[in-house]
Amino acid sequence: MVKQQQGEVDLSASLSDVWRVLTDKERDILRGSSTIQQFKRNELIYCEGDEPKDMMCLLKGKVKIFKEGVGGRSQIIRMIKPVQYFGYRANFAQEDYLTNAAAFEASTVCLIPMTVVTDLLMGNANLAMFFIRQLSVDLGIADERTVNLTQKHIRGRLAESLLFLKESYGLEEDGATLSIYLAREDLANLSNMTTSNAIRTLSTFVSERIIALDGRKIKLIDEEKLKKISKMG
Protein backbone atom coordinates (compact mmCIF):
# COMPACT_ATOMS: atom_id res chain seq x y z
CA MET A 1 0.00 0.00 0.00
CA VAL A 2 0.96 3.62 -0.37
CA LYS A 3 3.05 4.85 2.56
CA GLN A 4 1.57 7.94 4.17
CA GLN A 5 1.31 9.85 7.39
CA GLN A 6 -2.44 10.03 7.79
CA GLY A 7 -5.28 7.90 6.44
CA GLU A 8 -5.55 6.02 3.18
CA VAL A 9 -5.60 7.56 -0.28
CA ASP A 10 -7.41 5.97 -3.21
CA LEU A 11 -4.97 6.59 -6.07
CA SER A 12 -7.50 5.44 -8.67
CA ALA A 13 -9.61 8.48 -7.71
CA SER A 14 -6.83 10.92 -6.82
CA LEU A 15 -4.75 10.22 -9.95
CA SER A 16 -7.68 9.38 -12.20
CA ASP A 17 -6.30 11.11 -15.32
CA VAL A 18 -3.15 8.97 -15.21
CA TRP A 19 -4.83 5.88 -13.75
CA ARG A 20 -7.09 5.31 -16.76
CA VAL A 21 -4.20 5.03 -19.24
CA LEU A 22 -2.28 2.47 -17.15
CA THR A 23 -2.50 -1.31 -17.29
CA ASP A 24 -3.34 -3.29 -14.15
CA LYS A 25 0.34 -4.19 -13.75
CA GLU A 26 1.41 -0.54 -14.14
CA ARG A 27 -1.20 0.50 -11.58
CA ASP A 28 0.24 -1.98 -9.09
CA ILE A 29 3.73 -0.56 -9.71
CA LEU A 30 2.50 2.99 -9.20
CA ARG A 31 0.54 2.06 -6.09
CA GLY A 32 3.49 0.24 -4.55
CA SER A 33 6.08 2.95 -5.22
CA SER A 34 4.15 6.13 -4.35
CA THR A 35 4.31 7.91 -1.03
CA ILE A 36 2.00 10.49 0.47
CA GLN A 37 3.43 13.41 2.43
CA GLN A 38 1.78 16.19 4.40
CA PHE A 39 3.27 19.70 4.22
CA LYS A 40 2.51 22.53 6.61
CA ARG A 41 1.75 26.07 5.46
CA ASN A 42 4.89 27.72 3.99
CA GLU A 43 6.89 24.47 4.27
CA LEU A 44 9.32 23.93 1.40
CA ILE A 45 8.64 20.92 -0.82
CA TYR A 46 11.80 21.27 -2.90
CA CYS A 47 14.49 23.91 -3.32
CA GLU A 48 16.39 25.41 -6.24
CA GLY A 49 19.52 23.33 -6.83
CA ASP A 50 18.02 20.10 -5.45
CA GLU A 51 18.24 16.95 -7.54
CA PRO A 52 14.76 16.11 -8.91
CA LYS A 53 14.06 12.59 -7.69
CA ASP A 54 10.25 12.57 -7.62
CA MET A 55 7.30 13.60 -9.70
CA MET A 56 4.68 15.19 -7.47
CA CYS A 57 0.93 15.44 -7.63
CA LEU A 58 -0.96 17.82 -5.36
CA LEU A 59 -3.89 15.94 -3.86
CA LYS A 60 -5.12 18.61 -1.44
CA GLY A 61 -4.21 22.22 -0.70
CA LYS A 62 -2.34 24.85 -2.70
CA VAL A 63 1.33 25.02 -3.75
CA LYS A 64 3.33 27.89 -5.17
CA ILE A 65 6.29 27.50 -7.54
CA PHE A 66 8.62 30.46 -7.15
CA LYS A 67 12.11 31.71 -7.85
CA GLU A 68 14.27 34.03 -5.77
CA GLY A 69 15.20 37.12 -7.75
CA VAL A 70 17.45 40.15 -7.48
CA GLY A 71 17.53 41.87 -4.11
CA GLY A 72 15.79 39.04 -2.30
CA ARG A 73 12.51 39.52 -4.18
CA SER A 74 10.59 36.39 -5.14
CA GLN A 75 8.65 35.78 -8.33
CA ILE A 76 5.78 33.32 -8.17
CA ILE A 77 5.98 31.32 -11.40
CA ARG A 78 2.90 29.13 -11.01
CA MET A 79 0.23 28.23 -8.51
CA ILE A 80 -0.57 24.52 -8.32
CA LYS A 81 -4.07 23.26 -7.57
CA PRO A 82 -5.45 19.74 -7.04
CA VAL A 83 -4.95 17.56 -9.06
CA GLN A 84 -1.88 18.92 -10.89
CA TYR A 85 1.54 17.34 -11.44
CA PHE A 86 4.74 19.26 -10.81
CA GLY A 87 8.44 18.82 -10.10
CA TYR A 88 9.19 16.53 -13.04
CA ARG A 89 10.34 18.92 -15.79
CA ALA A 90 13.85 19.28 -14.34
CA ASN A 91 14.37 15.52 -14.36
CA PHE A 92 13.30 15.28 -18.01
CA ALA A 93 15.75 18.09 -18.79
CA GLN A 94 18.48 16.27 -16.81
CA GLU A 95 19.15 19.27 -14.60
CA ASP A 96 18.63 20.33 -11.00
CA TYR A 97 15.56 22.30 -9.95
CA LEU A 98 15.59 25.90 -11.20
CA THR A 99 12.74 26.91 -8.88
CA ASN A 100 11.40 26.34 -5.38
CA ALA A 101 8.07 24.85 -4.33
CA ALA A 102 6.30 25.55 -1.05
CA ALA A 103 2.93 24.70 0.43
CA PHE A 104 0.78 27.82 0.29
CA GLU A 105 -1.48 26.19 2.85
CA ALA A 106 -1.54 22.77 4.54
CA SER A 107 -1.18 20.39 1.58
CA THR A 108 -1.15 16.68 0.75
CA VAL A 109 1.27 15.63 -1.99
CA CYS A 110 1.76 12.28 -3.72
CA LEU A 111 5.40 11.59 -4.64
CA ILE A 112 6.32 9.10 -7.34
CA PRO A 113 10.02 8.28 -7.93
CA MET A 114 11.18 9.55 -11.32
CA THR A 115 12.85 6.21 -11.98
CA VAL A 116 9.40 4.60 -11.83
CA VAL A 117 7.84 7.38 -13.94
CA THR A 118 10.53 6.95 -16.62
CA ASP A 119 10.03 3.19 -16.77
CA LEU A 120 6.26 3.61 -17.11
CA LEU A 121 6.67 6.25 -19.83
CA MET A 122 9.02 4.03 -21.83
CA GLY A 123 6.43 1.26 -21.93
CA ASN A 124 3.21 3.26 -22.30
CA ALA A 125 2.79 5.66 -25.23
CA ASN A 126 -0.53 6.98 -23.92
CA LEU A 127 1.08 7.97 -20.63
CA ALA A 128 3.96 9.63 -22.50
CA MET A 129 1.48 11.63 -24.58
CA PHE A 130 -0.34 12.71 -21.43
CA PHE A 131 2.80 14.31 -20.02
CA ILE A 132 3.80 15.78 -23.37
CA ARG A 133 0.42 17.54 -23.36
CA GLN A 134 0.94 18.68 -19.75
CA LEU A 135 4.35 20.14 -20.55
CA SER A 136 2.97 21.79 -23.70
CA VAL A 137 0.13 23.44 -21.77
CA ASP A 138 2.54 24.64 -19.07
CA LEU A 139 4.89 26.07 -21.71
CA GLY A 140 2.04 27.93 -23.40
CA ILE A 141 0.92 29.44 -20.08
CA ALA A 142 4.51 30.38 -19.21
CA ASP A 143 5.00 32.09 -22.60
CA GLU A 144 1.82 34.12 -22.21
CA ARG A 145 2.61 35.14 -18.63
CA THR A 146 6.13 36.21 -19.62
CA VAL A 147 4.74 38.63 -22.19
CA ASN A 148 1.97 39.90 -19.91
CA LEU A 149 4.19 40.44 -16.88
CA THR A 150 6.76 42.38 -18.88
CA GLN A 151 4.52 44.42 -21.20
CA LYS A 152 1.41 45.17 -19.16
CA HIS A 153 1.24 48.12 -16.80
CA ILE A 154 0.76 47.61 -13.07
CA ARG A 155 -3.05 47.77 -13.21
CA GLY A 156 -3.17 45.23 -16.02
CA ARG A 157 -0.80 42.86 -14.26
CA LEU A 158 -2.74 42.94 -11.01
CA ALA A 159 -6.08 42.52 -12.77
CA GLU A 160 -4.70 39.53 -14.65
CA SER A 161 -3.44 37.96 -11.41
CA LEU A 162 -6.84 38.30 -9.75
CA LEU A 163 -8.54 36.68 -12.74
CA PHE A 164 -5.87 33.96 -12.80
CA LEU A 165 -6.57 33.18 -9.13
CA LYS A 166 -10.30 32.99 -9.81
CA GLU A 167 -9.75 30.62 -12.73
CA SER A 168 -7.34 28.46 -10.72
CA TYR A 169 -9.14 28.20 -7.38
CA GLY A 170 -12.68 29.41 -7.98
CA LEU A 171 -14.93 31.42 -5.71
CA GLU A 172 -16.47 30.88 -2.31
CA GLU A 173 -20.16 30.21 -1.76
CA ASP A 174 -21.04 33.87 -2.19
CA GLY A 175 -19.95 33.61 -5.84
CA ALA A 176 -17.62 36.60 -5.57
CA THR A 177 -14.85 36.04 -2.98
CA LEU A 178 -11.67 34.40 -4.24
CA SER A 179 -11.18 30.96 -2.69
CA ILE A 180 -7.57 31.74 -1.77
CA TYR A 181 -6.25 34.25 0.73
CA LEU A 182 -2.98 35.88 -0.31
CA ALA A 183 -0.74 38.20 1.63
CA ARG A 184 -0.08 41.42 -0.26
CA GLU A 185 3.53 40.32 -0.74
CA ASP A 186 2.44 37.06 -2.41
CA LEU A 187 0.04 38.94 -4.69
CA ALA A 188 2.86 41.31 -5.60
CA ASN A 189 5.21 38.40 -6.29
CA LEU A 190 2.58 36.83 -8.54
CA SER A 191 2.11 40.12 -10.42
CA ASN A 192 5.80 41.10 -10.81
CA MET A 193 5.56 44.29 -8.78
CA THR A 194 6.61 45.65 -5.43
CA THR A 195 4.40 45.09 -2.39
CA SER A 196 3.81 48.84 -2.07
CA ASN A 197 2.59 49.03 -5.69
CA ALA A 198 0.29 46.05 -5.13
CA ILE A 199 -1.21 47.71 -2.04
CA ARG A 200 -1.75 51.02 -3.86
CA THR A 201 -3.32 49.35 -6.89
CA LEU A 202 -5.62 47.23 -4.75
CA SER A 203 -6.75 50.41 -2.96
CA THR A 204 -7.43 52.03 -6.33
CA PHE A 205 -9.52 49.03 -7.43
CA VAL A 206 -11.48 49.31 -4.16
CA SER A 207 -12.15 53.03 -4.69
CA GLU A 208 -13.33 52.26 -8.23
CA ARG A 209 -15.65 49.55 -6.82
CA ILE A 210 -13.99 46.82 -8.85
CA ILE A 211 -13.13 44.74 -5.77
CA ALA A 212 -13.72 44.76 -2.02
CA LEU A 213 -11.16 43.80 0.63
CA ASP A 214 -11.59 42.14 4.01
CA GLY A 215 -8.12 41.37 5.34
CA ARG A 216 -6.68 38.80 2.93
CA LYS A 217 -10.08 38.11 1.40
CA ILE A 218 -10.63 39.65 -2.03
CA LYS A 219 -14.16 39.97 -3.40
CA LEU A 220 -14.65 40.58 -7.12
CA ILE A 221 -17.41 43.18 -7.55
CA ASP A 222 -17.02 44.10 -11.23
CA GLU A 223 -15.35 41.18 -13.00
CA GLU A 224 -16.08 42.57 -16.46
CA LYS A 225 -14.20 45.78 -15.66
CA LEU A 226 -11.35 43.68 -14.25
CA LYS A 227 -11.22 41.74 -17.54
CA LYS A 228 -11.17 45.02 -19.49
CA ILE A 229 -8.27 46.37 -17.42
CA SER A 230 -6.36 43.11 -17.88
CA LYS A 231 -6.97 43.08 -21.65
CA MET A 232 -6.00 46.72 -22.12
CA GLY A 233 -2.82 46.13 -20.09
C-alpha positions as CSV (number, residue, x, y, z in Angstrom):
1,M,0.0,0.0,0.0
2,V,1.0,3.6,-0.4
3,K,3.0,4.9,2.6
4,Q,1.6,7.9,4.2
5,Q,1.3,9.9,7.4
6,Q,-2.4,10.0,7.8
7,G,-5.3,7.9,6.4
8,E,-5.5,6.0,3.2
9,V,-5.6,7.6,-0.3
10,D,-7.4,6.0,-3.2
11,L,-5.0,6.6,-6.1
12,S,-7.5,5.4,-8.7
13,A,-9.6,8.5,-7.7
14,S,-6.8,10.9,-6.8
15,L,-4.8,10.2,-9.9
16,S,-7.7,9.4,-12.2
17,D,-6.3,11.1,-15.3
18,V,-3.1,9.0,-15.2
19,W,-4.8,5.9,-13.7
20,R,-7.1,5.3,-16.8
21,V,-4.2,5.0,-19.2
22,L,-2.3,2.5,-17.2
23,T,-2.5,-1.3,-17.3
24,D,-3.3,-3.3,-14.2
25,K,0.3,-4.2,-13.7
26,E,1.4,-0.5,-14.1
27,R,-1.2,0.5,-11.6
28,D,0.2,-2.0,-9.1
29,I,3.7,-0.6,-9.7
30,L,2.5,3.0,-9.2
31,R,0.5,2.1,-6.1
32,G,3.5,0.2,-4.5
33,S,6.1,2.9,-5.2
34,S,4.1,6.1,-4.4
35,T,4.3,7.9,-1.0
36,I,2.0,10.5,0.5
37,Q,3.4,13.4,2.4
38,Q,1.8,16.2,4.4
39,F,3.3,19.7,4.2
40,K,2.5,22.5,6.6
41,R,1.7,26.1,5.5
42,N,4.9,27.7,4.0
43,E,6.9,24.5,4.3
44,L,9.3,23.9,1.4
45,I,8.6,20.9,-0.8
46,Y,11.8,21.3,-2.9
47,C,14.5,23.9,-3.3
48,E,16.4,25.4,-6.2
49,G,19.5,23.3,-6.8
50,D,18.0,20.1,-5.5
51,E,18.2,16.9,-7.5
52,P,14.8,16.1,-8.9
53,K,14.1,12.6,-7.7
54,D,10.2,12.6,-7.6
55,M,7.3,13.6,-9.7
56,M,4.7,15.2,-7.5
57,C,0.9,15.4,-7.6
58,L,-1.0,17.8,-5.4
59,L,-3.9,15.9,-3.9
60,K,-5.1,18.6,-1.4
61,G,-4.2,22.2,-0.7
62,K,-2.3,24.9,-2.7
63,V,1.3,25.0,-3.7
64,K,3.3,27.9,-5.2
65,I,6.3,27.5,-7.5
66,F,8.6,30.5,-7.1
67,K,12.1,31.7,-7.8
68,E,14.3,34.0,-5.8
69,G,15.2,37.1,-7.8
70,V,17.5,40.1,-7.5
71,G,17.5,41.9,-4.1
72,G,15.8,39.0,-2.3
73,R,12.5,39.5,-4.2
74,S,10.6,36.4,-5.1
75,Q,8.7,35.8,-8.3
76,I,5.8,33.3,-8.2
77,I,6.0,31.3,-11.4
78,R,2.9,29.1,-11.0
79,M,0.2,28.2,-8.5
80,I,-0.6,24.5,-8.3
81,K,-4.1,23.3,-7.6
82,P,-5.4,19.7,-7.0
83,V,-4.9,17.6,-9.1
84,Q,-1.9,18.9,-10.9
85,Y,1.5,17.3,-11.4
86,F,4.7,19.3,-10.8
87,G,8.4,18.8,-10.1
88,Y,9.2,16.5,-13.0
89,R,10.3,18.9,-15.8
90,A,13.9,19.3,-14.3
91,N,14.4,15.5,-14.4
92,F,13.3,15.3,-18.0
93,A,15.8,18.1,-18.8
94,Q,18.5,16.3,-16.8
95,E,19.1,19.3,-14.6
96,D,18.6,20.3,-11.0
97,Y,15.6,22.3,-10.0
98,L,15.6,25.9,-11.2
99,T,12.7,26.9,-8.9
100,N,11.4,26.3,-5.4
101,A,8.1,24.8,-4.3
102,A,6.3,25.6,-1.1
103,A,2.9,24.7,0.4
104,F,0.8,27.8,0.3
105,E,-1.5,26.2,2.8
106,A,-1.5,22.8,4.5
107,S,-1.2,20.4,1.6
108,T,-1.2,16.7,0.7
109,V,1.3,15.6,-2.0
110,C,1.8,12.3,-3.7
111,L,5.4,11.6,-4.6
112,I,6.3,9.1,-7.3
113,P,10.0,8.3,-7.9
114,M,11.2,9.6,-11.3
115,T,12.9,6.2,-12.0
116,V,9.4,4.6,-11.8
117,V,7.8,7.4,-13.9
118,T,10.5,7.0,-16.6
119,D,10.0,3.2,-16.8
120,L,6.3,3.6,-17.1
121,L,6.7,6.2,-19.8
122,M,9.0,4.0,-21.8
123,G,6.4,1.3,-21.9
124,N,3.2,3.3,-22.3
125,A,2.8,5.7,-25.2
126,N,-0.5,7.0,-23.9
127,L,1.1,8.0,-20.6
128,A,4.0,9.6,-22.5
129,M,1.5,11.6,-24.6
130,F,-0.3,12.7,-21.4
131,F,2.8,14.3,-20.0
132,I,3.8,15.8,-23.4
133,R,0.4,17.5,-23.4
134,Q,0.9,18.7,-19.7
135,L,4.3,20.1,-20.6
136,S,3.0,21.8,-23.7
137,V,0.1,23.4,-21.8
138,D,2.5,24.6,-19.1
139,L,4.9,26.1,-21.7
140,G,2.0,27.9,-23.4
141,I,0.9,29.4,-20.1
142,A,4.5,30.4,-19.2
143,D,5.0,32.1,-22.6
144,E,1.8,34.1,-22.2
145,R,2.6,35.1,-18.6
146,T,6.1,36.2,-19.6
147,V,4.7,38.6,-22.2
148,N,2.0,39.9,-19.9
149,L,4.2,40.4,-16.9
150,T,6.8,42.4,-18.9
151,Q,4.5,44.4,-21.2
152,K,1.4,45.2,-19.2
153,H,1.2,48.1,-16.8
154,I,0.8,47.6,-13.1
155,R,-3.1,47.8,-13.2
156,G,-3.2,45.2,-16.0
157,R,-0.8,42.9,-14.3
158,L,-2.7,42.9,-11.0
159,A,-6.1,42.5,-12.8
160,E,-4.7,39.5,-14.6
161,S,-3.4,38.0,-11.4
162,L,-6.8,38.3,-9.8
163,L,-8.5,36.7,-12.7
164,F,-5.9,34.0,-12.8
165,L,-6.6,33.2,-9.1
166,K,-10.3,33.0,-9.8
167,E,-9.7,30.6,-12.7
168,S,-7.3,28.5,-10.7
169,Y,-9.1,28.2,-7.4
170,G,-12.7,29.4,-8.0
171,L,-14.9,31.4,-5.7
172,E,-16.5,30.9,-2.3
173,E,-20.2,30.2,-1.8
174,D,-21.0,33.9,-2.2
175,G,-19.9,33.6,-5.8
176,A,-17.6,36.6,-5.6
177,T,-14.8,36.0,-3.0
178,L,-11.7,34.4,-4.2
179,S,-11.2,31.0,-2.7
180,I,-7.6,31.7,-1.8
181,Y,-6.2,34.3,0.7
182,L,-3.0,35.9,-0.3
183,A,-0.7,38.2,1.6
184,R,-0.1,41.4,-0.3
185,E,3.5,40.3,-0.7
186,D,2.4,37.1,-2.4
187,L,0.0,38.9,-4.7
188,A,2.9,41.3,-5.6
189,N,5.2,38.4,-6.3
190,L,2.6,36.8,-8.5
191,S,2.1,40.1,-10.4
192,N,5.8,41.1,-10.8
193,M,5.6,44.3,-8.8
194,T,6.6,45.6,-5.4
195,T,4.4,45.1,-2.4
196,S,3.8,48.8,-2.1
197,N,2.6,49.0,-5.7
198,A,0.3,46.1,-5.1
199,I,-1.2,47.7,-2.0
200,R,-1.8,51.0,-3.9
201,T,-3.3,49.4,-6.9
202,L,-5.6,47.2,-4.7
203,S,-6.8,50.4,-3.0
204,T,-7.4,52.0,-6.3
205,F,-9.5,49.0,-7.4
206,V,-11.5,49.3,-4.2
207,S,-12.1,53.0,-4.7
208,E,-13.3,52.3,-8.2
209,R,-15.6,49.6,-6.8
210,I,-14.0,46.8,-8.9
211,I,-13.1,44.7,-5.8
212,A,-13.7,44.8,-2.0
213,L,-11.2,43.8,0.6
214,D,-11.6,42.1,4.0
215,G,-8.1,41.4,5.3
216,R,-6.7,38.8,2.9
217,K,-10.1,38.1,1.4
218,I,-10.6,39.7,-2.0
219,K,-14.2,40.0,-3.4
220,L,-14.7,40.6,-7.1
221,I,-17.4,43.2,-7.5
222,D,-17.0,44.1,-11.2
223,E,-15.3,41.2,-13.0
224,E,-16.1,42.6,-16.5
225,K,-14.2,45.8,-15.7
226,L,-11.4,43.7,-14.3
227,K,-11.2,41.7,-17.5
228,K,-11.2,45.0,-19.5
229,I,-8.3,46.4,-17.4
230,S,-6.4,43.1,-17.9
231,K,-7.0,43.1,-21.7
232,M,-6.0,46.7,-22.1
233,G,-2.8,46.1,-20.1
